[in-house]
Amino acid sequence: MKDTDFEREVLMARAARMEPGRCVLCKHLNPPDSNYCVKCGLNLKDPLKFSTIKDLEEKYGELLGSIVDLQKTLGNVMELVTKLMNAFEKVLQRIKELELRIKNLEGAEG
């Protein structure tokens, strides 16, 4: 690398440090020496953290959708269980009625 190339790189690096940093989350223009966005608090020096946050938000949204689906399914299952319990109670009641009839018939014969 030539001295002029090196000097240009140094000057560009200095200029970059002097430019205000735009927040990737809220788009606020921050002072050049800011480590965090003064508006939303996002770490300006570690853009990977932002992508991690976005990934986590997406996963959270997916999980939330799954939970809603599970709640609907659980509601359907509970409805079926209630119907089965009602049907079972009717069957038990009918069995009791038949037992009583049998006893009455046996008593009438003997």
N, C-alpha and C positions, 0 to 999 in steps of 0.2 A: 504494500500500500504506500502510495506517495505521501509526502508531508501535506500536500494540499488536500488530498483525499481525507487524510486523518483530521486535519483542521476543519474541513467541511463537516465531517461526522460529529466532531465535538460541538461545533456551532449549531448543528441541527438538534443534537441532544439537548443543548442548553435552551434552544428556542422551544423545543417540545415541553421542557419543564416550565417555561414561562407562559405557555398557553393555558387558558382555563380548561378545566376538564368537564366535559359534558357527561352527566349521569346517564347510564344506559337504561336505567329503570324509569326515572321521572323526567329525563331530558333537561334537568336544571343545569345551568352553566355555573360551575364552581370555581373558586379561586385556584390558581395553579398549584399552590402548596397543600391543597386539601387532600386528606387521605379518605375522607368520608363525605358523601353528599350532604350539604348543609340543609337540604330540603327533606330528603327521605332517609338519610343515614346509611345509604348503601356504601359498602367498601369500594372506593374508586380504584384502588391499587391492585385488587385481585379480581379480575373479570370472571375467573373460573367460579368464584363463589356465586356470582349472579346466575351463571348457567346451571349451577347445582341447585340454586333456589328455584329456578324455572322448572328444572326437571322434577324437583320435589313437589312443586305446585301441580304439575301435570299428573304425577303419580297420585297425589292427594285427591285430585279431581276424579281420576279413574277409580280409586278406592271408594270414594263417596258414592259414585254411580253404582258400584257393586253392592254397597251397603243398602242403597235404595232398592235395588233389584232383590236383594235378600229379604228386605222387609216386606216387599210385595209377595214374594214366595211364601214367607212365613205366614202372612195374612191368609193366603190361600190354603195353606196347610191347616191353620187354626180353624178356618171355616169348615174344612172337610172333617177334622176331628170333632167339631161340635155336631155336625150332621150325623157322624157315626155314633157319637154318644147318645144323641136323641133317638136314633134308630135302635140302639142297644137297649135303652130304657123301655121302648115300646115292646121289644121282644121279651124282655124280662117281665113286663106287666102281663103280656099275653100268656107267658109260661105260668105265672101265678094264677091267672084266671083258669087256665086249663087244669092245673093241679087242684084247685078248689072244685071244679066241676067233677073231676075224677073222684075226689073224696065224697062229694055229694051223691054221685052215682053208686059208689061202693056202699055208702051208708043206707041208701034206699034199697039195695039188694039184700042186705044182711040184717 
